[in-house]
Amino acid sequence: MSNYVRSAAFAASRVLAAQGLTVKRSHLSEVIAALLGYRTHAALSVEQADLKLDYHLDDAEILVLNLPMGERRGGAVGRVEDVQQRP
């Protein structure tokens, strides 16, 4: 997995935890993959592992986020039972 995705999922989980929310990192990774334009995190991982490609995500100088795609993916994985309010 890309270092960007791993780092972003970890940072997002910490920020959410500080707000009293628990979200699985796997779900955050799915949302981040969608923000990067991938349909699933698995699709991003397969592309990153393809050594035949000249460029990979870690080579990018600028990342352009696809907010609508990220929001749709977040809605798909962010069901109420997946985000739990801490007491």
C-alpha positions as CSV (number, residue, x, y, z in Angstrom):
1,M,0.0,0.0,0.0
2,S,1.1,3.5,-0.7
3,N,2.8,5.3,2.1
4,Y,0.4,8.2,1.5
5,V,-2.7,6.1,2.0
6,R,-1.2,4.4,5.1
7,S,-0.2,7.7,6.7
8,A,-3.4,9.5,5.8
9,A,-5.6,6.6,7.2
10,F,-3.5,6.7,10.4
11,A,-3.8,10.5,10.7
12,A,-7.5,10.5,10.0
13,S,-8.1,7.7,12.6
14,R,-6.2,9.7,15.3
15,V,-8.2,12.9,14.5
16,L,-11.5,11.1,14.6
17,A,-10.5,9.3,17.8
18,A,-9.7,12.7,19.4
19,Q,-13.3,13.7,18.6
20,G,-14.6,10.5,20.3
21,L,-15.2,8.6,17.0
22,T,-14.0,5.1,16.2
23,V,-13.6,4.4,12.5
24,K,-11.9,1.3,11.1
25,R,-8.7,2.2,9.2
26,S,-9.7,-0.2,6.4
27,H,-12.7,2.0,5.9
28,L,-10.6,5.1,5.9
29,S,-8.3,3.6,3.4
30,E,-11.2,2.9,1.1
31,V,-12.3,6.5,1.3
32,I,-8.8,7.8,0.7
33,A,-8.5,5.4,-2.4
34,A,-11.7,6.9,-3.7
35,L,-10.4,10.4,-3.1
36,L,-7.5,9.5,-5.3
37,G,-9.8,8.3,-8.0
38,Y,-9.8,4.5,-7.4
39,R,-13.0,2.5,-7.2
40,T,-11.6,0.5,-4.3
41,H,-8.5,0.3,-2.2
42,A,-7.8,-3.1,-3.8
43,A,-7.6,-1.5,-7.2
44,L,-5.1,1.1,-5.9
45,S,-3.0,-1.7,-4.3
46,V,-3.0,-3.8,-7.5
47,E,-1.9,-0.8,-9.6
48,Q,0.8,0.1,-7.1
49,A,2.2,-3.4,-7.2
50,D,2.4,-3.4,-11.0
51,L,6.1,-3.0,-11.6
52,K,5.5,-2.6,-15.4
53,L,4.1,0.9,-14.8
54,D,6.5,3.8,-15.1
55,Y,4.9,5.8,-12.3
56,H,3.1,5.0,-9.0
57,L,1.3,7.1,-6.4
58,D,4.5,7.6,-4.4
59,D,6.0,9.3,-7.5
60,A,3.3,12.0,-7.6
61,E,4.4,15.6,-6.9
62,I,0.8,16.8,-6.6
63,L,-2.3,14.9,-5.6
64,V,-5.7,16.0,-6.9
65,L,-8.6,14.8,-4.8
66,N,-11.9,13.5,-6.3
67,L,-14.2,14.8,-3.5
68,P,-17.5,13.5,-4.9
69,M,-16.0,10.0,-5.3
70,G,-14.6,10.2,-1.8
71,E,-18.0,11.3,-0.4
72,R,-19.8,8.5,-2.2
73,R,-17.3,5.9,-0.9
74,G,-17.5,7.3,2.6
75,G,-21.3,6.9,2.5
76,A,-20.9,3.3,1.4
77,V,-18.5,2.3,4.1
78,G,-19.5,4.8,6.8
79,R,-22.7,3.3,8.1
80,V,-23.9,4.3,11.5
81,E,-22.7,1.1,13.1
82,D,-19.2,1.7,11.8
83,V,-18.8,5.1,13.5
84,Q,-19.3,4.7,17.2
85,Q,-19.6,7.6,19.6
86,R,-17.5,7.1,22.7
87,P,-19.0,8.0,26.1
